[in-house]
Amino acid sequence: MSLLARPLRAAVCTVLVLSGCVTAGPAAAGEPSCGTGRVLRYVVTFDRGTPEAAARAQVDGACGATTVYYPQIAVAVATSGDPGFAGRIGLDRAFSAQAERLAAQRATEARPQPARAALPATDPAKVPTADLSGQQWDMRMINADRAQGVSAGSRDVVVGVLDSGIDADHPDLRGALDSDDSAGCLTGAPDRSPTAWAPTTSVHGTHVAGIIAAADDGRGVTGVAPGVRVASVKVIDDRGYADPEAAVCGLMWAAARHMRVTNSSFFVNPWTLSCIRGDDRGVVHEALARAVEYSTSAGTLNVAAATNEAVDLTPAARSGSPGAGSGCEALPAALRDVVAVSAVGADGVKAGYSSYGLGVIDVTAPGGETGECVLSTVPGGYAPLCGTSMAAPHVAGVLALLASTHPEAGPRRLRRALEAQAMPMPCPADYDLTGDGIQDAYCAGYEGFNGFYGHGMVDALAAVAPRGGPDPAR
């Protein structure tokens, strides 16, 4: 499969996404007359089984250029400066997050979100060396501190961190980072150069990676599975956007590299909320569903954060079916093959910000609340952050321990073990967080499975030491 972009017609000038121009030459007989405008990136779905040559020909014939084609799922990433590109391909087959954001800006006269400040380079010698494990209430909540006395996990297990990049120089992550399996996916095609997968403006990916695999070395913090490796798969750009094509690329890359687990602490943009509904959003649903289903069949189990909008989520249909016509469909979390994770605070109650939903949430994990967030690695040191973004990597870490203990187990077996070993949590009798006499959310289900906590709190110790026998950690 070629990962090189196909050049536009000879008359098209060289461009950069979102900053170039296209000059259309005279159309040959039978060819469309291509328009000019800002070059935008699209995710395009084709009928399953469409050969790469046929897909590229369709993109080219619609005045576009193919960046990459994933024949396993019949999804392409393309660029075009012709405003009519999506219409030529079919609005039910092509979608551009960039075009959606531009349209929203024009409609509201809002200015584009400014780029974030660049991160300073990490000087390992200046990273604090104090032992901060006493502040890791989250690890104690899921018994990770006790699990580490049994097993730290296997280096044969790689967790793909689909995020904003991992700091390769952080002392707690240098030994865990798998640079060979790392890649940047912002264009929709994997780029293995270190500059493509390194963090540039966001600490988010480094924080997530530390929760999974920070070293157990008596300094700083310790991750759930400090013996496994993490790969930096960059899907979140410098403005904080995770576009559909980047997410597809990340999932397909993880499958190609045979990663056992991935963590997605994001939802696909450009929408303000995590919800997507019908219309052209169906393209995004189809592309993500195909990528998740393929990666699962290839041996990768995908974990995703439930999002932080405190909304009642709707389960997403499998590929080949339309997305939710109503309700809130968060992608990738709501997809059937994804392990969706809600967040609790230090009190063990669903965090007020955490989204929820019966049939969507599979398990829960610590995400923290204001004043008591989750401490982990950031470029240059350590910092506390709160969110379902922090809850999901706890689950990815537990799955990495399970994958280490059961190296022959596939995604479905790992998922069943995770759910069976989770500590059941009943719905709260009273969920009035503000004390105003009104319930802030409604928990449907029963103790063994409900919309707030799914099957319950994940248990790292159970992943390495089956329940019912003596606790080897004591």
C-alpha positions, -999 to +999 in steps of 0.1 A: +000+000+000+015+033-010+016+060+016+028+087-008+004+115-019-005+114-055+004+147-072-024+168-086-026+176-123+005+193-136-011+227-135-017+225-097+007+244-075+025+229-045+005+235-013+004+229+024-029+219+040-050+249+049-024+274+036-020+269-001-037+276-034-048+255-064-046+268-099-067+247-122-055+242-157-077+237-188-099+207-184-093+179-209-123+166-228-146+146-205-128+159-173-145+182-148-134+218-146-118+220-112-124+250-090-099+268-068-098+275-032-082+266+001-068+231+001-087+210+026-083+174+039-112+148+036-119+114+048-136+094+021-154+060+023-158+036-006-176+003-011-158-025+007-134-043-016-127-012-038-092-016-052-067+011-044-064+021-081-101+025-085-104+046-053-075+068-064-091+073-098-124+084-082-106+109-060-086+122-090-117+125-111-134+146-085-105+171-085-087+157-055-054+139-046-051+108-025-029+110+006-034+074+017-058+046+010-065+019+036-078-011+014-086-032+045-115-009+053-119+010+019-113+044+034-091+071+019-077+104+030-076+130+003-070+167-002-086+191-026-088+228-033-120+225-052-150+235-031-171+210-051-149+180-042-172+165-016-202+170-039-185+152-067-175+122-046-208+122-027-217+140+005-226+106+019-190+095+013-167+125+019-163+146+050-138+174+059-134+185+095-114+215+083-143+226+060-168+221+089-147+244+112-143+270+085-181+270+078-187+274+115-163+303+117-180+321+088-214+315+103-205+329+137-178+353+126-156+336+152-119+338+149-099+306+145-086+290+177-051+304+183-022+279+183-009+269+217+025+279+230+053+255+222+065+232+249+100+237+262+125+209+257+128+185+287+161+186+305+162+152+323+186+166+348+161+191+360+131+168+364+123+164+401+135+132+417+113+131+448+091+100+452+055+112+446+038+078+449+022+089+481+001+113+461-012+086+437-045+079+453-057+067+420-033+038+419-044+027+453-081+029+442-075+003+415-050-018+435-022-010+411+003-005+440-004-040+451-003-054+416+032-040+411+044-064+438+033-093+416+040-081+381+049-049+363+039-062+329+058-075+300+080-055+275+064-076+248+032-057+253+029-023+236+001+002+243-005+027+216-012+061+231-033+079+205-029+114+217-009+146+214+026+130+216+048+116+243+079+133+257+108+109+248+132+126+272+111+123+304+131+101+329+100+082+338+091+073+302+124+069+284+126+032+292+090+026+282+088+046+249+088+024+218+101+047+192+100+021+164+062+018+168+056+055+172+042+076+143+025+109+136-010+107+120-021+143+116-022+141+078-041+108+079-010+088+068+016+075+093+048+094+096+075+076+116+099+106+119+104+116+156+093+151+149+059+138+137+051+120+169+067+142+195+046+166+216+047+202+205+021+222+224+003+198+247+012+179+278-018+156+275-002+126+257+027+126+281+004+126+311-017+098+297+015+077+290+027+082+325-005+068+340+000+037+319+037+030+322+057+055+342+088+037+357+087+021+391+121+036+401+114+053+434+113+087+418+084+107+405+052+086+398+046+050+389+022+038+362-003+010+363+020-013+342+055+001+345+070-030+327+052-025+294+060-002+265+041+027+251+041+040+215+034+076+207+007+078+180+000+115+175-036+122+164-042+155+183-029+186+166-015+218+180-049+233+183-063+204+202-082+189+173-085+151+167-098+149+131-114+117+118-087+109+094-060+112+122-081+088+143-085+063+115-047+065+108-039+059+145-062+028+147-049+014+115-013+020+125-018+003+158-032-027+140-004-028+115+022-028+143+003-055+163-002-034+194-022-053+220-040-022+234-046+014+224-058+044+245-079+072+229-084+100+254-102+122+228-133+125+207-133+133+170-137+169+161-148+194+148-179+195+168-180+215+200-195+187+220-187+150+217-221+143+201-225+136+164-258+131+147-268+119+112-263+139+080-227+140+068-215+129+102-225+094+090-192+094+070-172+099+103-192+071+120-186+047+091-149+054+088-143+052+126-164+021+129-146+003+101-112+012+116-121+000+151-137-032+138-106-039+117-081-032+144-101-055+168-101-083+142-063-078+138-057-083+176-058-047+191-082-038+219-092-002+219-099+019+251-115+053+249-125+081+273-163+087+277-157+125+273-162+153+298-196+168+289-217+150+315-241+138+288-260+106+285-244+087+256-261+067+229-245+034+218-231+036+182-241+011+156-215-010+138-202-002+103-227-004+075-255+010+097-263+047+100-251+067+130-275+077+158-303+099+145-309+113+180-291+113+213-254+118+218-230+095+199-194+100+211-167+086+188-148+065+193-161+057+228-196+047+219-185+021+193-193-015+202-158-029+201-143+000+222-139-003+259-156+030+271-144+044+304-162+068+328-144+087+355-148+088+393-133+112+419-113+102+449-146+096+467-154+068+442-185+086+429-189+094+392-172+127+385-197+155+377-181+161+343-180+125+332-203+114+305-222+081+311-248+058+294-262+024+298-248+001+271-219+025+264-199+026+296-180-007+301-159+001+332-149+031+354-115+043+367-101+073+386-103+106+367-103+130+397-123+161+406-112+197+411-088+199+440-079+162+438-068+153+402-046+125+389-008+131+392+013+120+363+042+129+340+043+161+319+072+174+299+098+186+324+082+171+355+048+161+370+014+177+372-022+168+382-049+167+356-086+157+358-109+141+332-121+109+316-088+114+297-071+103+329-095+075+336-091+057+303-053+051+306-058+034+340-079+008+321-054+006+293-028-001+319-049-029+335-054-044+301-017-043+294-012-063+326-038-088+315-022-091+281+012-097+298-003-124+320-022-140+291+000-134+260-022-157+238-054-138+246-071-118+219-092-086+223-124-103+232-109-125+258-090-096+274-122-076+274-142-104+291-115-108+317-114-070+324-152-069+329-153-101+350-126-088+373-140-053+378-153-044+412-191-039+409-204-005+419-241+003+424-259+034+412-257+062+438-288+065+459-286+102+456-266+120+428-272+156+438-237+170+435-247+206+439-270+202+469-299+220+452-323+191+456-321+181+419-304+150+406-275+160+383-277+128+363-297+095+364-280+062+366-298+033+349-291-003+355-281-024+385-250-030+407-234-055+382-239-032+352-251+003+350-248+036+330-224+053+355-199+026+361-205-002+336-192-035+351-175-015+378-140-003+389-111-019+372-088-040+394-051-042+385-043-068+412-069-092+398-052-089+364-020-104+377-033-124+408-067-142+403-092-136+431-100-164+456-064-173+465-039-157+488-028-122+478+008-126+466+014-088+471+010-092+509 
